[in-house]
């Protein structure tokens, strides 16, 4: 086997002294956490951009000897030589609590599968089981004579395994807290300086326990009997000091004092890969989703070993074990309330969370209550009453299981209520914080706002994509530390999270044009944090951590404070409309976010739309806003773009899916969209957001509905057909809204709708041709009924006649005849009603009568758009004239004679109605004669 070597980068300065170092990889694979027993700080590294300066947590007074991450990576625990165990929020790193302390240094930490219990051990003679919910110590397990060097919870939550510095392994039963098996002197002794430790680990399925052996090997022991199963013995020439199973349990990595790391195929019991290092590797961790291994040596240098397992073999994450659902709950100790939504205003966490929502279904941990301990108290806590007596799943009888299913059984323990993590608030168009680099506070279709921190303050610049469209805005010095912003043609708004001794959040608005000096204004919030901001035509909105929607005028007048139904996710503005997304309920067990949205008309103080926000299962919302035409739009982490339409009572329609493009190495950072294109920035893997330098380039992607593969083979035409119908529906809605408000100026909208109808007819004709070529004649008949214009139907008849389909042509003719007959009947009926109404007015009163015009709106089966007559008021007689009908006989095409000798012709509002001139009228006295003549010509 070929020995490979790799270079490591410095994570901790050990000053040339070997120290025990720890490394962890979080669930999203975006952060690597390291610690050293010679360094009091914890480093959180960016796994995607290793060159970035890491985030440091400096809460310990002495070297950090061990680390542990909760299964859902929401909580980080650290143990130190200063004898304390501390908890932090992750990945933010905010200090939570000193959860417990020991009398001697701590060597090992481990979370249980649910994250509700933390086991801690060290040079003291006991292992503390700590409830992470309230910080209480549930039990202390005593039995080891030496320092505890490694602890591991059984994945089925029935057992706990530990090993001490003398090589003794004890398997504890969690139900009773008693020793189940004691295996003496089966592992090598730990050196006095604790630079390396004895190691053990449960397999992911919980069926066997791996322990570093006495013969430079790894020994596997049975879960229940503790009998030796087999040994992994290969190229190690010195004792194994660390081991770690892959996520699927098919492989195990081992580190030896011989400075080698070996990768083993557990089933074949042989090593398949080897890596040689300059120093002893003290800790390792597998990448949660990928073929990589992170390592750190005793000198504080770390690195990532890519392609650990040969590509010809099964991936280390493929086919992970599924624990029996009857046993997977295991021992959950206390009630767990809903996770409190974080009040952090930083937008840098949004991108770091995305993969955890898509790949994690682990339960979350409740926010810790404040817990303090007495530094001077050395009393051991061993109150067995603190631990509920829960019957072991392994020993539960069949009858008991049946009784529990039938609701007859009694539950002796309190089961924790857990659930997936709720998405935190974010601001559209914001990129995460990058140390020493400029980032975007806002990026939209109009322009961008960038910031860069320098010597305690930030430098903010505002740029417009079209320099002729927006004003030139001078740069600004930011002393508040703004983390989000919004931009439109009128101005920009900024906000920052709570900071400083007074814990205040700031909102600031800067108009671009104003007739008065000092038009800029700001607001301060005490113990309330701005989560999202939005701008409109003449208003500014901010949503806070107290679920308050605060609305201001552009001059700074506080107009409204509205309480929202749930925690905010994001907000966006367009013209007079403000859209807000909130959580409607906790996330589902299937890891689906439950979100709802509201669209508010700010000047009118009314709610325009309200409903549920559609998301791809397992995804989170990554962008939310309006299209250039004002359509509400969303984009989720699975790459699906949706727009909201009033069709089907108001529904979300997918208009783009990244999976259809089949480019796994690219991600799409959305900027905006119009009715035909999606504007985004392509980010090459592993980047998920653009950099300010070099200037990002906007990419235009055609909107494409994720249609199924049709037997017709005309997906492009079907896509155009659906999108055109959606646009037509939106225009009709706008016209209806204008008419409801008494605004009759709808000419431009009617013209736009007519153009869309014409283009839609062309698309339908091409689809009919495809159906004829594919022998889908029933579908062709369905399509011809959707045509809007009469000449389009006649064109369809000519088309199928040219394709030599006489039966289809005859059916098309029948459809045309039925439609014309129906139109004529409705038109005649309407005109008769108009005559009766006018005659009645003439005989009732001889005074001044204001004439009225009958508008004939014919509703057909086709989605035709009814255009109103532009000259509706021009045919109305002026006041002061008496309207008399000299001849009440109406011509077949709507000719009406007036007393003044003028003749007005009523034009049909339906596109199918074709006016006849006087010459045509003399040749044909009725529609029936016209149809007969048409048939004769066809023959």
Protein Blocks (a to p, Z undefined) as FASTA:
>chain_A
ZZdddddddfbdghhpacdddddddfkopaccdddfkbcbdcdddfklmmbccddddfbf
bdcfbdcddfklpaccdddfkopacddddfklpafbdfbdcfbdcfbdcddfkopaccdd
dfbfbdcdddfknopafbdcdhbfbdcfbdcddfklpaccdddfkopacdddfklopafb
dcehkbccddfklmaccdddddfklpaccdddfkopacdddfklopafbdcddfbfbdcf
bdcddfkopaccdddfkopacdddfklopafbdcddfbdcfbdcddfbdcddddddfkop
acddehkbafkbccfkgopacddfklmnmpafbdcddddddfbfbfklmmmmmmmmmmpc
cdcddddddddddfkbccdcdbfklpccdddfklpcfklmmmmmnopaccfbdcdddddd
ddddddehiacddehiacdfbdcfkbccddddeehiacdddddfblmlpccddddddfko
pabdcddfkbccdddddedjkopacdddddfbdfbehkbccdddehiacfbdcddfkbcc
dddfkopacdddfkopafbdcddfbdcfbdcdehjbccddddfbdcdfkopacddddddd
fknopafbgcdddddehiacfbdcddfkopacdddfkopacdddfehhiaaddfbdfkln
opakbccddfbdcfkbccddddddfbfbdcfbdcdddddddddddddddfklpmmlmmmm
mmmmmmmmmmmmmmmmmmmnopablmlmmmmmmmmmmmmmmmmmmmmmmmmmnopaklmm
mmmmmpmbfklmmmmmmmmmmnopaklmmmmmmmmmmmmmmmmmmmmmmmmmmmmmmmmm
mmmpccdcdddddddddddfbfcdcdddfklmmmpccehiacddfblcdcfkopacdfko
pacddddfbfklccddfklmmmpmbfklmmmmmmmmmZZ
